[in-house]
Amino acid sequence: MRFEPLSPQEPIARPATRKRRKPAPLAGILRRLGLVPSPDLDSLSKRILLPSLPVSDEEHAREQHFWVGQRLARQDDWEILANDIRRADRLRLRTPAGQTLSNLMAQGARADLVAAARDAIADGRTPDHGGLEALEEARNEYPGSYPITLVVALAHVDMGRLWRDHGRDAGELRFLEHFAQAEALLDAFDATALDAPSIASAQCALLAARPTPRRHVADDYTRLIDLDPGTSAHMRALGEALLPSRFGSLDEIELEARRCAARTDRVWGAGGYAWVWLDALALDPDGLGVVDAPFFVEGLRAIATRLPDQHVINQLTAFCALVMAPHRQGRRLGLAKERARATIHACLDWLVADHLRELHPLLWSQALIGAGRDTTLPPRRTVLQHGRTTALRAIAERFADDLADGHALAFSSAGMYRLPSL
């Protein structure tokens, strides 16, 4: 759907380009005091004309390269697979939203083995060793090929995690055994000398089984990020690894976020700071007491400018709208933390008005699931519908004043427009 710019008599409603959107408009204050009724968000949502994609370009790209890895492994075309992974590493090839192609192909190459292992462990059985033996045969055929060794090592990592998730004493022992085998395989390769971020990333995954991981987190991730500063997933993983529930502390996240911003300034500006904190804040709201909220917002602006892919914009918008919504956890966090959360939540205004062009409902559902720690997944159609409804209600609530008197909000490649009532 295409919307023509409005005539000069009807101004474009773009909050980020107005003088400044007031943080507490009178209507909002009156609603919170109960002096005027809250808006009917479902009715307002119907006046938001935002194209919705059930399957995004990013999903298509990820599936395509995952399938390439899976197909080549099934056909025993290991040399072609190794060359493809090596090339993707060397050229730092990524999907539109920044997922590394080397990781996607390696994931596809071991997918059949991991799926069979998952089913067996869930049924209380020991996985058949045939799949691992087949991978070992391929590795022995190409002993100096780091991409083939990478696939085998990551298969051990995946199986180790499956055993740990099993939750029994035997599962923890199997977890350690698989991770030890993965470490022995990867120790033969120097990620920096090979210019192979995929190896450095896999070595970071091994931190979960180290006796003193805290000593290694910053160094291991620094090597990885220096090798591949353009991939945001590495910075997000660093923040998650340094959570107090894992291997670090909130103060360490703040320190490494600032260091990361300095090291990746040429690529991301302040975005490196926001990437490190993004998942950490979603998982531990106490981080709001440590994060520099204005600097985080500066980082979000830098990311939206440097990587305007709609998958990324939807992720950031859903994070600000849902994860950073007031009282999302059902409890007040203290004045300083609530102020930081409100600062980040307010980014919804300019993200929607200046950067959002299409809705990716799946990402909004994922933001809700992540924030609520709910691992139960309904059918995809239900997830998409729930994501779309949630997104439109969040936008309607924030832009209720713009939707007053029957006006509508429309989105196109040129931005958000306010349409007059009919």
Beta strands, then each sheet from edge to edge (+ up, - down):
strand 1: 48-49
strand 2: 408-412
strand 3: 415-419
sheet 1: 1+ 2+ 3-
end
